[in-house]
Amino acid sequence: MPETDPRWARLTARDPSADGQFWYGVVTTGIYCRPSCPSRRALARNIRLFDTAEQARAAGLRPCLRCNPDGMAPVAMGKLLVEKACRLIEQAPERPLLDDLADAVEMSPAHFHRLFKRVTGLTPKAYGAAVMAGRARAALNAGQSVTSAIHAAGYGSPSRFYAADALGMAPGRYRSGGTGEVLRFAVGQADLGAVLVASSERGVASILLGDDAASLVKELQDRFPRAELIGGDAAYEALVAQVVGFVQAPGTALDLPLDIRGTAFQQRVWEALRAIPPGETRSYTQIAQAIGAHSAVRAVAGACAANALAVAIPCHRVVRSDGSLSGYAWGVERKAALLAREGAGLGDA
């Protein structure tokens, strides 16, 4: 009986990591599949397990048309197609239309839209907007005029650029390094240490953890060197208290607007981190795979390190492939404590 085989649990779970390690056949239909096949599962008595696809074919079975057991898994193929679409977006002089992207990867627009968001955490439109905003920032940082930067980024007209609010501030102010941007901040206290919260007009821009208020204020100044930092009033202290409560109980929801600043790649990584349920962890490799960038493990680690919103963007849920804890901007001990509060099982730290 296949239920006694140690591979059975992976089959019933449709574990995609089991693809290529074994195959299963259904004697009543005469087909064989990869373990992750989404088809309706047959009765156990009608299932046979095989070490190779050749064994399944030798038993007189034919390959499933849905999961393509002899070729690339649909999940892997989908990620490759999304990677292709990302490159098309990045290389296009203007943001491509959804229909054009879908045609390029030979999918319907609705299917492509769902697949792209599932793989990257962003819609094609949001990814394209992030790419264009990144171009505008790079052009302004290189000293180009605002008009030149707008056209170099692919907006086509100043009105589209300003409507997108791509920089979160006036482009002239951005070019001067954020001079004049106002950030309100205050420091609260949790049992993990000090918690600094800083907000722009768009939402919470930083949540920093540390041992004392002075070091956190210095870190905030380093992250926003030209911004005007203003201490929060009593009303802002209430917001800080809400964030402190969230740090104390990281498995809860933080119902506050966030001002998330990063490159298109960083935003893809951070969206993938926010999709990790409390009490669970992912490896850097798994995050790279989740965003369709299999070889970008080091870049994923860099995006985690660049995160300015501790706990709200839960980079503490990313661990090494063996389950042990890796570095954390605010200390490995805090990372372990946050995971323990969420009930996550840990490897050796």
C-alpha positions as CSV (number, residue, x, y, z in Angstrom):
1,M,0.0,0.0,0.0
2,P,1.5,3.4,-0.9
3,E,0.4,4.9,2.5
4,T,3.2,3.0,4.2
5,D,5.8,4.5,1.8
6,P,7.7,7.5,3.4
7,R,7.0,9.5,0.2
8,W,3.3,9.3,0.7
9,A,3.1,12.3,3.0
10,R,4.9,14.5,0.4
11,L,2.5,13.2,-2.3
12,T,-0.6,14.0,-0.3
13,A,0.8,17.5,0.5
14,R,1.6,18.1,-3.2
15,D,5.1,19.1,-2.1
16,P,6.7,20.9,-5.1
17,S,10.2,20.1,-3.7
18,A,9.5,16.4,-4.3
19,D,9.2,17.0,-8.0
20,G,12.0,15.1,-9.8
21,Q,12.6,12.9,-6.8
22,F,9.8,10.4,-7.5
23,W,6.7,10.1,-9.7
24,Y,3.3,8.5,-9.1
25,G,0.9,6.7,-11.5
26,V,-2.8,6.1,-11.4
27,V,-3.6,2.6,-12.8
28,T,-7.3,3.5,-13.4
29,T,-6.5,6.4,-15.7
30,G,-3.2,5.1,-17.1
31,I,-1.3,8.3,-16.5
32,Y,1.7,9.3,-14.3
33,C,2.3,12.6,-12.6
34,R,4.8,14.6,-10.6
35,P,4.1,14.8,-6.9
36,S,2.9,18.5,-7.1
37,C,0.3,17.8,-9.8
38,P,-2.9,19.8,-8.9
39,S,-5.2,17.1,-10.4
40,R,-7.8,15.5,-8.1
41,R,-6.1,12.8,-6.1
42,A,-7.0,9.2,-6.9
43,L,-7.8,6.6,-4.4
44,A,-4.7,5.2,-2.6
45,R,-5.3,1.7,-3.9
46,N,-5.1,2.9,-7.5
47,I,-1.8,4.8,-7.0
48,R,1.7,3.4,-7.7
49,L,5.0,5.2,-6.8
50,F,8.0,5.2,-9.1
51,D,11.6,6.3,-8.6
52,T,11.9,7.4,-12.2
53,A,9.6,8.5,-15.0
54,E,11.1,5.7,-17.1
55,Q,9.7,3.2,-14.6
56,A,6.3,4.7,-15.0
57,R,6.4,4.5,-18.7
58,A,7.7,1.0,-18.6
59,A,4.6,0.2,-16.6
60,G,2.5,1.3,-19.5
61,L,1.5,4.7,-18.2
62,R,1.5,7.9,-20.2
63,P,2.5,11.4,-19.0
64,C,-0.1,13.8,-17.5
65,L,-0.9,16.7,-19.8
66,R,-1.6,19.0,-16.8
67,C,1.6,18.7,-14.8
68,N,4.0,17.7,-17.6
69,P,6.0,15.2,-15.5
70,D,8.7,14.8,-18.2
71,G,9.5,18.5,-18.4
72,M,9.7,21.6,-16.3
73,A,7.2,21.9,-13.5
74,P,4.4,24.4,-14.1
75,V,5.4,26.3,-11.0
76,A,9.0,26.6,-12.2
77,M,7.9,27.5,-15.7
78,G,5.6,30.2,-14.3
79,K,8.4,31.8,-12.4
80,L,10.6,31.8,-15.5
81,L,7.9,33.5,-17.4
82,V,7.5,36.1,-14.7
83,E,11.2,36.7,-14.7
84,K,11.0,37.3,-18.4
85,A,8.1,39.7,-17.9
86,C,10.2,41.6,-15.2
87,R,13.1,42.0,-17.7
88,L,10.7,43.3,-20.3
89,I,9.3,45.8,-17.9
90,E,12.8,46.9,-16.8
91,Q,14.1,47.2,-20.4
92,A,11.0,49.0,-21.9
93,P,11.4,52.8,-22.4
94,E,7.8,53.2,-21.0
95,R,5.7,51.0,-18.8
96,P,4.3,48.2,-21.0
97,L,0.6,47.5,-21.1
98,L,-0.8,44.4,-19.4
99,D,-2.0,42.9,-22.7
100,D,1.4,43.3,-24.3
101,L,3.2,41.6,-21.4
102,A,0.7,38.8,-21.4
103,D,1.1,38.3,-25.2
104,A,4.9,38.2,-24.7
105,V,4.6,35.2,-22.3
106,E,1.7,33.6,-24.2
107,M,-0.9,33.9,-21.4
108,S,-4.2,35.5,-21.0
109,P,-4.0,38.9,-19.3
110,A,-6.1,37.6,-16.3
111,H,-3.9,34.5,-15.8
112,F,-0.7,36.5,-16.2
113,H,-1.8,39.1,-13.8
114,R,-2.6,36.5,-11.1
115,L,0.6,34.6,-11.7
116,F,2.8,37.8,-11.6
117,K,1.3,38.9,-8.3
118,R,1.6,35.4,-6.8
119,V,5.3,35.2,-7.7
120,T,6.5,38.7,-7.0
121,G,4.0,40.0,-4.5
122,L,3.3,43.0,-6.8
123,T,1.0,43.6,-9.7
124,P,2.6,44.2,-13.1
125,K,1.5,47.8,-12.8
126,A,3.0,48.3,-9.4
127,Y,6.3,46.6,-10.5
128,G,6.4,48.9,-13.5
129,A,5.7,52.0,-11.4
130,A,8.6,50.9,-9.0
131,V,11.0,50.5,-12.0
132,M,10.1,53.9,-13.3
133,A,10.4,55.5,-9.9
134,G,13.9,53.9,-9.6
135,R,14.9,55.4,-12.9
136,A,13.8,58.8,-11.9
137,R,15.7,58.6,-8.6
138,A,18.8,57.4,-10.4
139,A,18.6,60.3,-13.0
140,L,18.1,62.9,-10.2
141,N,21.0,61.4,-8.2
142,A,23.1,61.7,-11.4
143,G,22.4,65.4,-11.5
144,Q,19.9,65.5,-14.4
145,S,17.3,68.2,-14.4
146,V,13.8,67.3,-13.2
147,T,12.4,67.4,-16.7
148,S,15.2,65.2,-18.1
149,A,14.7,62.7,-15.2
150,I,11.0,62.5,-15.9
151,H,11.4,61.7,-19.5
152,A,14.4,59.4,-18.9
153,A,12.2,57.4,-16.5
154,G,9.6,56.9,-19.2
155,Y,6.7,58.9,-17.7
156,G,6.1,60.6,-21.1
157,S,4.8,63.8,-19.4
158,P,5.3,65.7,-16.2
159,S,1.7,65.3,-15.3
160,R,2.0,61.5,-15.2
161,F,5.1,61.7,-13.0
162,Y,3.5,64.1,-10.5
163,A,0.3,62.1,-10.5
164,A,2.3,59.0,-9.6
165,D,3.9,60.7,-6.6
166,A,6.8,58.4,-7.3
167,L,9.3,60.0,-4.9
168,G,7.1,60.8,-2.0
169,M,8.3,64.4,-2.2
170,A,8.9,67.1,-4.7
171,P,11.6,66.1,-7.2
172,G,13.7,69.2,-6.5
173,R,13.7,68.3,-2.8
174,Y,14.6,64.7,-3.6
175,R,17.5,65.8,-5.7
176,S,18.8,67.8,-2.8
177,G,18.9,64.6,-0.7
178,G,15.5,65.1,0.9
179,T,16.4,68.4,2.4
180,G,13.3,69.9,4.0
181,E,11.4,66.6,4.3
182,V,9.9,66.5,7.8
183,L,9.9,63.3,9.8
184,R,8.2,63.2,13.2
185,F,9.7,60.6,15.6
186,A,9.5,59.4,19.2
187,V,11.1,56.6,21.2
188,G,9.1,54.1,23.3
189,Q,10.2,51.3,25.5
190,A,9.4,47.6,25.0
191,D,10.8,44.6,26.9
192,L,13.1,44.0,23.9
193,G,14.6,47.5,24.4
194,A,14.0,50.9,22.9
195,V,11.7,51.3,19.9
196,L,12.0,54.4,17.6
197,V,9.1,55.2,15.3
198,A,9.4,57.9,12.6
199,S,6.7,59.0,10.2
200,S,6.4,61.1,7.1
201,E,3.2,62.5,5.6
202,R,2.7,59.2,3.8
203,G,2.9,56.9,6.9
204,V,5.4,55.2,9.2
205,A,8.8,55.3,7.5
206,S,11.0,53.7,10.2
207,I,10.6,51.3,13.1
208,L,14.0,50.8,14.7
209,L,15.0,48.6,17.7
210,G,18.0,49.1,20.0
211,D,19.4,49.4,23.4
212,D,18.9,53.1,24.0
213,A,17.2,56.2,22.5
214,A,20.4,58.0,21.6
215,S,21.7,55.2,19.3
216,L,18.4,54.9,17.6
217,V,18.2,58.6,16.9
218,K,21.7,58.4,15.4
219,E,20.6,55.5,13.2
220,L,17.5,57.5,12.1
221,Q,19.8,60.5,11.2
222,D,22.1,58.1,9.2
223,R,19.1,56.8,7.3
224,F,17.6,60.2,6.5
225,P,20.7,62.5,6.6
226,R,19.0,65.6,5.1
227,A,15.5,65.3,6.6
228,E,14.2,67.6,9.3
229,L,13.6,65.4,12.4
230,I,10.9,66.7,14.8
231,G,10.1,65.1,18.1
232,G,6.5,63.8,18.3
233,D,3.8,65.4,20.4
234,A,1.3,63.7,22.7
235,A,-0.8,62.5,19.8
236,Y,2.3,61.0,18.2
237,E,3.2,59.2,21.4
238,A,-0.1,57.3,21.1
239,L,1.0,56.1,17.7
240,V,4.3,55.0,19.1
241,A,2.5,53.1,21.9
242,Q,0.5,51.3,19.2
243,V,3.8,50.3,17.5
244,V,5.3,49.2,20.8
245,G,2.3,47.0,21.4
246,F,2.9,45.4,18.0
247,V,6.5,44.7,18.8
248,Q,5.4,43.1,22.0
249,A,3.0,40.9,20.1
250,P,4.5,40.6,16.6
251,G,1.9,38.1,15.5
252,T,-0.9,40.7,15.5
253,A,-1.7,43.2,12.8
254,L,-0.3,46.8,12.6
255,D,-3.2,48.9,11.3
256,L,-1.1,51.9,10.3
257,P,-0.1,53.3,6.9
258,L,3.5,52.5,6.0
259,D,5.8,54.7,3.9
260,I,7.8,51.9,2.3
261,R,10.9,53.2,0.4
262,G,13.0,50.9,-1.7
263,T,14.0,49.7,-5.2
264,A,11.7,47.5,-7.2
265,F,13.7,44.5,-6.2
266,Q,13.7,45.4,-2.5
267,Q,9.9,45.9,-2.6
268,R,9.5,42.5,-4.2
269,V,11.5,41.0,-1.4
270,W,9.6,42.9,1.3
271,E,6.3,41.9,-0.1
272,A,7.4,38.3,0.1
273,L,8.4,38.8,3.7
274,R,5.0,40.3,4.6
275,A,3.4,37.1,3.1
276,I,5.2,34.8,5.6
277,P,2.6,33.9,8.3
278,P,3.5,34.6,11.9
279,G,5.0,31.5,13.5
280,E,6.6,30.4,10.2
281,T,10.1,31.1,8.7
282,R,11.6,31.0,5.2
283,S,15.1,30.7,4.1
284,Y,16.8,33.3,1.9
285,T,16.8,30.8,-0.9
286,Q,13.1,30.3,-0.5
287,I,12.5,34.0,-0.7
288,A,14.6,34.2,-3.8
289,Q,12.5,31.4,-5.4
290,A,9.3,33.1,-4.3
291,I,10.0,36.3,-6.2
292,G,11.3,34.4,-9.3
293,A,14.9,35.4,-8.8
294,H,16.5,32.0,-8.0
295,S,20.1,33.1,-8.2
296,A,19.6,36.3,-6.1
297,V,20.0,34.9,-2.7
298,R,22.7,37.4,-1.7
299,A,20.6,40.3,-3.0
300,V,17.7,39.0,-0.9
301,A,19.9,39.1,2.1
302,G,20.8,42.6,1.2
303,A,17.2,43.7,0.9
304,C,16.5,42.2,4.3
305,A,19.4,44.2,5.8
306,A,18.1,47.4,4.2
307,N,14.7,47.1,5.8
308,A,13.9,50.1,7.9
309,L,10.6,48.8,9.3
310,A,11.4,46.3,11.9
311,V,8.7,43.7,12.5
312,A,6.2,45.5,10.2
313,I,8.3,44.0,7.3
314,P,9.2,40.8,9.1
315,C,12.8,40.2,8.0
316,H,13.1,38.4,11.4
317,R,11.2,35.4,9.8
318,V,14.1,34.7,7.4
319,V,16.6,32.2,8.5
320,R,19.4,30.1,7.0
321,S,18.6,27.0,4.9
322,D,19.3,24.7,7.9
323,G,16.8,26.7,10.1
324,S,19.5,28.4,12.2
325,L,19.5,32.1,12.8
326,S,21.5,34.5,10.6
327,G,22.3,38.1,11.2
328,Y,19.7,40.7,12.1
329,A,20.1,44.4,11.9
330,W,18.8,44.8,15.5
331,G,20.5,41.8,17.0
332,V,20.2,38.0,16.7
333,E,18.8,37.9,20.3
334,R,15.9,40.1,19.4
335,K,15.3,38.0,16.3
336,A,15.1,34.9,18.4
337,A,12.8,36.6,20.9
338,L,10.4,37.8,18.1
339,L,10.3,34.3,16.6
340,A,9.7,32.7,20.0
341,R,6.8,35.1,20.6
342,E,5.3,34.0,17.3
343,G,5.7,30.3,18.2
344,A,8.2,29.6,15.4
345,G,10.3,26.5,15.7
346,L,14.0,27.3,15.4
347,G,17.1,25.4,14.4
348,D,20.4,25.9,16.2
349,A,21.2,29.5,16.6
